[in-house]
Amino acid sequence: AAGTGGDLSVVSFEDASHVYFAGTPLAVPGMNRVSFEITGSSGADRGKLIALIGRSGSGKSTVLRHINALLLPTGGKVGVLGKDTRDRKVKLSALREQAILSVQNPESALFERYLADDIAFGPKNSGFRGPELLERVKSAMDKTGLPFAAFANRETRSLSGGEKRRAALAGIAAMESRVLLLDEPLAALDGTHQKKILAMIREFREQGKMIIISTHSMETAAAADLAGVMVDGTLAAFGPPREIFGPAWEPRWGLTLPWAAEAARRLAEAGSVPPGAAPLTAEELADMALWGKIPSAEPLRQDRPGGGAREKTPARGRPRRKTGVELFRPAAGFLGRPSVLLNLGAGIKFLFLLAFAAAVLAGPGPFVPLGILVCTLAAGRFAGRVGPLYLLRGLVPLAPWLVILGGLSLAYTGPRFDYMRPLSLVARAAALVAMVSLYSAVTSPGKILRSVNRFLSGIGRFCLPGKGGKRIMEIPARDLSLAVGITARFVPVLTEEAERIVTAQLSRGGKKSRPAMVFSMIIPLFLRALERAEILAKAIMLRGYR
């Protein structure tokens, strides 16, 4: 959307691309050579609403996360408010306070115990205190249909799905930033609360703010100033909704037209109205059918940066490559890199894993686990082509549990603290995580499951004979196999939850360092793990497991 005169570049993408898990066999392109520019007036004029539409997985959320600088482009350039997000001189936390993001999963955006505290998280990061902070929180809650008097002291865990969605929006509304990024803001809301959120978006636009949303609602996109169509990570079209849903419409996008445009298309096929018109509202459709008024079309704007005035940001040394979120991203699992360990049989590797795990658990003190850890890291580096940081990433979701268990072990050592106990705990956890990560990195998932099931079915045949031919002390191979499968899947789930919590904190102006972010996750991740375990237990029982 090219700007002229006093218009300033608010968001600009120049051939921006992003690859998830770059450098691994599981690399997935999330955004491919996207180019567009959105400009805004420097005055107090009416703001703009930009809608990103596309099928699930088309790259809409990836674009929004680049604007919030939670993600950095692996190719090309992204500019936000005249700042290059990869410039190391740019303070990302300050940039995020001006381009605030509401993440897609509302349950992940709530990390404080009480709702008012969670909504106050962003304004606190911006320096607000006292009555002004309270007024911001109350105003945001009232606007999103969560009256302060009724919901301020509600625990976030007790909220319904729709209430969590509105609470996530209240958290960014309280920031009053210049750019609002809303990822699926209407999902999981009933009609009444959808209207409230849309009214809030219109109010923000009238206040001069830039609102960029991703949505599956074509009617919402039809009411925007500009619409962008994402298809398989690329920007297929960008321009006024009347043009997007009219002459530029492509069935290959896999989307549906707004109901008014679809009705006009069918009326045109029946010869009742002229072809090619694209009414976007009920009023326009009625005027066209009754009086023959054809809505005027606007020219389609190119998805290339326009001529808005920008702040000149010269290149300064090496560009920034990471934002901190990558530390909490789930590991990619099986890497498949050609190596000595990859060619070794899965059963043999599994027996080695069991033997070393037994030594780690049985070895006295921290020295045996530390020695095995060093050997595992060396084997991964030289025999498996897997780096030590990759092997130890699984410790991130376990950090809250290690802190709690380490504190308990210190508390029960008596008046003389035995620091070797928590050290042994951490050493054992690190060694076990590194071994399991190495095993999964050099062994495909299918081979892992087959080797585990073969081993468990083998030991399941052993039992002690009892009277009358009955068996006693039968090894529950089926239960053990299920437990191993659940455990193998639960650690990546916790890692994913950790990333979501940190994403929610950073997207609302969090300024914490990496160690501080890890410790800030202790309580929310602990509660999230218990919730996940309860849901999993119910699912297993409902599917007939006894």
C-alpha positions in Angstrom: 0.0 0.0 0.0 2.1 2.8 -1.3 2.2 6.0 0.6 2.6 9.6 -0.5 3.4 12.9 1.0 3.5 12.7 4.8 2.7 9.0 4.9 5.2 6.9 6.9 6.2 3.3 6.5 4.6 1.3 9.4 5.3 -2.3 8.1 7.4 -3.3 5.2 8.4 -6.7 3.9 11.1 -6.9 1.2 11.4 -10.5 -0.2 11.1 -11.7 3.4 11.4 -15.5 3.9 11.4 -17.7 6.9 12.4 -21.4 7.3 11.5 -23.3 10.5 14.2 -25.7 11.7 16.6 -24.3 9.1 19.6 -26.5 8.6 17.9 -29.8 9.5 16.2 -32.4 7.3 12.9 -31.3 8.9 13.2 -27.7 7.6 9.8 -26.3 6.7 9.3 -23.0 4.8 6.8 -20.8 6.6 7.1 -17.7 4.5 8.5 -17.4 1.0 9.6 -14.0 -0.6 6.8 -11.9 0.8 6.8 -8.3 -0.2 4.4 -5.5 0.7 4.2 -2.2 2.5 1.6 -0.6 4.8 1.9 3.1 5.4 0.2 5.4 7.9 -0.3 9.1 8.3 1.8 11.0 10.8 -1.3 12.9 11.9 -4.2 11.8 14.0 -6.3 10.6 11.1 -8.4 7.4 11.0 -6.3 4.3 11.2 -6.3 1.2 9.0 -7.6 -2.3 9.3 -5.6 -4.9 7.3 -6.9 -8.5 7.1 -4.7 -11.5 6.2 -6.8 -14.4 4.9 -5.8 -17.9 3.8 -6.2 -21.5 4.6 -4.7 -23.0 7.9 -0.9 -23.2 7.6 -0.7 -20.7 4.8 1.6 -18.4 6.7 -0.7 -15.8 8.3 0.6 -16.3 11.8 4.2 -16.3 10.6 3.7 -12.9 9.0 2.3 -11.5 12.2 5.1 -12.9 14.3 7.6 -11.2 12.0 5.9 -7.8 12.6 6.1 -8.4 16.4 9.8 -9.5 15.9 9.1 -12.8 17.6 10.5 -14.3 14.4 13.3 -12.9 12.2 13.5 -13.4 8.5 16.0 -16.0 7.3 16.1 -14.1 4.0 15.1 -10.6 2.9 14.1 -7.8 5.3 11.3 -6.8 7.6 10.8 -3.2 8.8 8.5 -2.1 11.6 8.0 1.6 12.2 11.1 2.3 10.2 13.3 -0.2 12.1 15.0 -3.2 10.6 14.1 -6.1 13.0 17.5 -7.8 12.3 19.5 -4.7 13.2 21.3 -5.5 16.5 21.0 -1.8 17.6 17.2 -2.0 17.6 15.7 -2.9 21.0 13.2 -5.6 20.2 11.3 -5.2 23.5 10.6 -1.5 22.8 9.6 -2.4 19.3 7.1 -5.0 20.5 5.5 -2.4 22.8 4.6 -0.4 19.7 3.5 -3.5 17.7 1.7 -5.7 20.2 0.6 -9.3 19.3 -2.3 -11.3 20.5 -1.2 -14.9 20.1 -3.5 -17.5 18.5 -3.9 -19.9 21.5 -5.7 -17.9 24.3 -4.8 -20.5 27.0 -1.1 -19.9 26.2 -1.4 -16.1 26.6 -2.5 -16.2 30.2 0.4 -16.9 32.6 -0.5 -15.0 35.8 -2.7 -16.5 38.4 -5.4 -13.7 38.5 -6.8 -12.1 35.4 -6.2 -8.5 36.4 -2.6 -9.2 37.0 -2.2 -10.9 33.6 -3.8 -7.9 31.8 -1.5 -5.5 33.7 1.6 -7.4 32.6 2.1 -5.3 29.4 1.4 -1.9 30.8 3.8 -2.6 33.7 6.5 -3.4 31.2 5.8 0.1 29.7 6.3 1.7 33.1 2.7 2.4 34.2 1.9 2.2 37.9 -0.8 3.2 40.3 -4.1 4.7 39.2 -3.1 5.0 35.6 -2.3 1.3 35.4 -5.6 0.4 37.1 -7.5 2.6 34.7 -5.9 0.9 31.7 -6.7 -2.5 33.0 -10.3 -1.6 33.9 -10.9 0.0 30.5 -9.4 -3.0 28.6 -11.5 -5.5 30.5 -14.8 -3.5 30.1 -14.2 -3.1 26.3 -13.7 -6.9 25.9 -16.8 -7.9 27.8 -15.0 -8.9 31.1 -16.3 -6.4 33.7 -13.5 -5.5 36.1 -15.7 -5.9 39.2 -16.6 -9.5 38.2 -13.4 -10.8 36.6 -10.5 -8.9 38.2 -9.9 -11.6 40.9 -10.9 -14.6 38.8 -8.2 -17.2 38.4 -7.2 -17.5 34.7 -7.5 -21.3 34.9 -11.2 -21.0 35.8 -12.1 -19.0 32.6 -14.0 -20.6 29.8 -12.6 -20.9 26.3 -14.4 -17.8 25.1 -13.4 -15.8 28.2 -9.8 -16.8 27.7 -10.0 -15.5 24.2 -11.4 -12.1 25.3 -8.8 -12.0 28.2 -6.0 -12.4 25.7 -7.4 -9.4 23.7 -7.8 -7.4 26.8 -4.1 -7.9 27.6 -3.0 -6.2 24.3 -5.8 -3.6 24.5 -4.3 -2.4 27.8 -1.0 -1.6 26.0 -2.6 1.0 23.7 0.2 0.5 21.2 0.4 2.1 17.8 0.0 -1.2 15.9 -2.2 -4.1 17.0 -1.6 -7.6 15.7 -4.6 -9.9 16.3 -4.1 -13.6 15.4 -7.6 -15.1 14.8 -9.3 -12.7 17.3 -12.8 -14.1 16.6 -12.1 -17.8 17.0 -14.0 -19.6 19.8 -16.4 -16.6 20.3 -20.2 -16.6 20.0 -22.0 -14.1 17.8 -22.6 -11.6 20.6 -18.9 -11.4 21.7 -17.7 -11.4 18.1 -19.7 -8.2 17.7 -18.1 -6.7 20.8 -14.6 -7.5 19.5 -15.4 -6.1 16.1 -16.7 -3.0 17.7 -13.5 -2.7 19.7 -11.5 -3.1 16.5 -13.5 -0.3 14.8 -12.9 1.9 17.8 -9.2 1.4 17.6 -9.3 2.2 13.9 -11.1 5.4 14.6 -8.4 6.3 17.2 -5.8 6.2 14.4 -4.3 2.8 15.2 -3.1 0.3 12.7 -4.8 -3.1 13.2 -3.5 -6.2 11.3 -5.5 -9.4 11.8 -5.5 -12.9 10.5 -8.9 -14.4 10.0 -10.9 -17.1 8.4 -14.0 -14.8 8.3 -14.3 -13.4 4.8 -17.0 -11.0 6.0 -14.5 -9.5 8.5 -11.9 -9.2 5.7 -14.5 -7.6 3.5 -14.8 -4.7 6.0 -11.1 -4.1 6.1 -9.2 -1.3 4.3 -6.8 -3.8 2.7 -6.7 -7.6 2.4 -3.8 -9.9 1.8 -4.2 -13.5 0.6 -1.6 -16.0 1.8 -1.2 -19.2 -0.1 1.5 -21.8 0.9 3.7 -19.1 2.5 3.5 -16.6 -0.4 1.5 -13.4 -0.7 -0.8 -14.2 -3.6 -2.7 -10.9 -3.7 -2.8 -7.7 -1.7 -5.2 -4.8 -2.2 -8.7 -3.4 -1.5 -11.3 -6.1 -0.5 -13.6 -5.1 -3.3 -10.9 -6.0 -5.8 -9.7 -9.1 -3.9 -13.2 -10.6 -3.8 -14.1 -9.3 -7.3 -12.0 -9.3 -10.4 -8.8 -10.6 -8.7 -10.6 -13.6 -7.1 -8.9 -17.0 -7.7 -10.5 -20.3 -7.0 -7.0 -21.8 -6.5 -6.8 -20.0 -3.2 -9.1 -22.5 -1.7 -11.2 -19.9 0.1 -14.9 -18.9 0.0 -16.3 -15.6 -1.0 -18.2 -13.3 1.5 -21.8 -14.3 1.4 -22.9 -11.1 -0.4 -20.3 -11.6 -3.2 -21.3 -15.2 -3.5 -25.0 -14.3 -3.8 -24.1 -11.7 -6.5 -22.1 -14.4 -8.4 -25.1 -16.7 -8.4 -27.5 -13.9 -9.4 -25.2 -13.1 -12.2 -25.2 -16.7 -13.4 -29.0 -16.5 -13.4 -28.9 -13.3 -15.4 -30.5 -11.2 -12.7 -27.6 -8.8 -12.2 -24.6 -7.8 -14.4 -21.6 -10.1 -14.0 -18.3 -9.0 -12.4 -19.8 -7.0 -9.5 -18.6 -7.7 -6.0 -20.9 -6.3 -3.3 -19.5 -6.8 0.2 -22.5 -6.0 2.4 -26.2 -6.7 2.5 -27.0 -3.1 1.6 -24.9 -3.1 -1.5 -26.4 -6.5 -2.6 -29.9 -5.1 -2.2 -29.1 -1.9 -4.0 -27.6 -3.9 -6.9 -30.5 -6.3 -7.1 -33.3 -3.7 -6.8 -31.9 -0.6 -8.4 -29.0 -1.8 -10.5 -26.4 0.1 -8.5 -23.0 -1.5 -9.2 -20.3 -1.0 -6.4 -17.4 0.9 -7.8 -14.1 -1.1 -7.9 -10.7 0.1 -6.7 -7.5 -0.7 -8.5 -5.6 -3.7 -7.2 -2.4 -2.6 -5.4 0.8 -4.4 -6.0 2.3 -6.5 -3.3 5.6 -4.6 -3.5 6.9 -1.9 -1.2 5.6 1.6 -2.1 7.0 5.0 -1.8 6.2 5.9 1.8 8.8 7.9 3.7 11.0 5.7 5.8 13.6 6.1 8.5 16.9 5.4 7.0 18.5 2.6 9.0 22.0 1.8 7.8 23.4 -1.7 8.1 25.4 -2.1 11.3 27.6 -5.1 11.5 26.2 -8.6 11.6 22.4 -8.8 11.5 20.5 -10.3 14.4 19.6 -13.9 13.9 17.8 -15.0 17.0 15.1 -13.5 19.3 15.3 -15.8 22.4 12.1 -17.8 21.5 14.3 -20.4 19.7 15.6 -21.6 23.0 12.1 -22.9 23.9 11.2 -24.3 20.5 10.6 -28.1 20.3 13.6 -30.0 19.1 13.2 -31.5 15.6 13.7 -35.1 16.7 15.1 -37.5 14.1 17.8 -35.7 12.1 18.9 -38.5 9.8 22.4 -37.1 9.2 24.8 -39.8 7.8 26.9 -41.0 10.7 28.3 -44.0 12.5 25.5 -44.0 15.0 22.8 -43.8 12.3 24.0 -47.0 10.7 24.0 -48.9 14.0 21.1 -51.2 14.6 18.1 -49.6 16.6 18.0 -52.6 19.0 21.7 -52.3 19.8 21.3 -48.6 20.4 18.3 -49.2 22.6 20.2 -51.7 24.8 23.1 -49.2 25.1 20.6 -46.6 26.2 19.1 -48.8 28.9 22.5 -49.8 30.2 23.8 -46.3 30.5 20.5 -45.1 31.9 20.7 -47.7 34.6 24.3 -46.6 35.4 23.1 -43.0 35.6 20.3 -43.8 38.0 22.4 -46.2 40.1 25.7 -44.4 40.2 26.4 -42.7 43.6 26.9 -38.9 43.6 27.0 -36.7 40.5 30.3 -37.9 39.1 29.1 -41.0 37.3 26.2 -39.1 35.6 28.6 -36.3 34.7 31.0 -38.7 33.2 28.3 -40.4 31.1 27.0 -37.0 30.1 30.4 -36.0 28.8 30.7 -39.3 26.9 27.2 -38.9 25.4 28.0 -35.3 24.2 31.3 -36.5 22.7 29.6 -39.5 21.0 26.9 -37.2 19.6 29.4 -34.7 18.3 31.9 -37.1 16.7 29.9 -40.3 16.0 26.4 -38.9 15.4 27.0 -35.4 14.0 24.7 -33.8 16.6 25.8 -30.8 18.6 25.7 -30.6 22.5 23.2 -27.7 22.5 20.8 -29.8 20.5 21.1 -32.7 22.9 20.5 -30.5 26.0 17.5 -28.5 24.7 15.2 -31.0 26.4 16.3 -29.6 29.8 14.3 -26.4 29.2 10.8 -27.8 29.9 12.2 -29.8 32.8 13.7 -26.8 34.5 10.6 -26.1 36.7 10.6 -29.6 38.0 14.3 -29.6 38.7 14.0 -26.4 40.6 11.2 -27.8 42.8 12.8 -31.2 43.4 16.2 -29.6 44.0 14.7 -27.2 46.6 12.9 -30.1 48.3 16.1 -32.2 48.4 17.9 -29.3 50.1 15.1 -28.7 52.5 15.3 -32.3 53.8 19.1 -32.5 54.3 18.9 -31.1 57.8 20.8 -28.2 59.3 23.8 -28.9 57.1 23.0 -28.4 53.5 24.1 -31.2 51.2 24.7 -29.5 47.9 25.6 -32.8 46.2 22.0 -33.9 46.2 20.6 -31.2 43.9 23.8 -31.4 41.8 23.3 -35.2 41.4 19.7 -34.5 40.4 20.7 -32.1 37.7 23.5 -34.3 36.5 21.2 -37.3 36.2 18.5 -35.3 34.4 21.1 -33.8 31.9 22.6 -37.2 31.2 19.2 -38.9 30.6 18.0 -36.0 28.4 21.2 -36.0 26.4 21.0 -39.8 25.9 17.4 -39.9 24.9 17.9 -36.9 22.5 20.9 -38.6 20.9 19.0 -41.8 20.5 16.0 -40.1 18.9 18.3 -37.9 16.7 20.0 -41.0 15.1 17.1 -43.4 15.1 13.9 -42.9 13.1 10.6 -42.9 15.1 9.4 -46.1 13.5 12.5 -48.0 14.5 12.3 -46.6 18.0 8.8 -47.9 18.6 9.6 -51.3 17.1 12.7 -51.7 19.2 10.9 -50.7 22.4 7.9 -52.9 21.7 10.1 -55.8 20.9 12.0 -55.4 24.1 8.9 -55.0 26.2 7.1 -57.9 24.6 10.2 -60.0 25.3 10.3 -59.3 29.0 6.6 -59.6 29.2 6.8 -63.3 28.7 8.7 -63.8 31.9 6.7 -64.4 35.1 6.7 -66.5 38.3 4.5 -69.6 38.3 1.9 -69.9 41.1 -0.4 -72.6 42.4 -2.8 -74.3 40.0 -0.8 -73.1 37.0 -1.7 -69.4 37.6 0.9 -66.8 37.0 2.0 -64.4 39.6 4.2 -61.2 39.3 3.4 -61.0 35.6 5.3 -58.1 33.9 2.8 -55.6 32.5 4.4 -55.2 29.1 1.3 -53.4 27.6 1.3 -50.8 30.4 5.0 -50.3 30.1 4.8 -49.8 26.4 2.0 -47.3 26.8 3.9 -45.4 29.5 7.0 -45.2 27.3 5.0 -43.9 24.3 3.3 -41.3 26.4 6.6 -40.1 28.0 8.2 -39.8 24.6 5.4 -37.5 23.5 5.0 -35.6 26.7 8.4 -33.9 26.8 8.0 -32.3 23.3 4.5 -31.2 24.4 6.0 -29.4 27.5 8.6 -27.8 25.3 5.9 -26.5 23.0 4.0 -25.1 26.1 7.2 -23.4 27.3 7.6 -21.7 23.9 4.0 -20.5 24.0 4.3 -19.0 27.5 7.5 -17.2 26.6 6.0 -16.0 23.3 3.0 -14.6 25.2 5.4 -12.7 27.6 7.7 -11.4 24.9 4.9 -10.3 22.6 3.6 -8.0 25.3 6.8 -6.2 25.9 8.6 -8.6 28.3 12.2 -7.6 28.8 13.5 -10.7 30.7 16.8 -12.4 30.0 16.8 -16.1 29.1 17.5 -17.4 32.6 14.8 -15.1 34.0 12.3 -16.4 31.3 13.1 -19.9 32.3 12.3 -19.2 36.0 9.2 -17.2 35.1 7.7 -20.3 33.6 7.9 -22.5 36.7 4.4 -22.0 38.0 2.5 -21.7 34.7 4.3 -24.6 33.1 3.8 -26.7 36.2 0.1 -26.1 36.1 0.0 -26.6 32.4 1.6 -30.0 32.8 -0.9 -31.1 35.4 -3.8 -29.9 33.1 -2.3 -31.8 30.2 -1.9 -35.0 32.3 -5.5 -34.8 33.5 -6.8 -34.4 29.9 -4.6 -37.3 28.7 -5.8 -39.6 31.5 -9.4 -38.9 30.7 -8.8 -39.5 27.0 -7.2 -42.8 27.7 -10.0 -44.0 29.9 -12.7 -42.8 27.5 -11.1 -45.0 24.8 -11.6 -48.1 26.9 -8.2 -48.4 28.7 -8.6 -50.0 32.2 
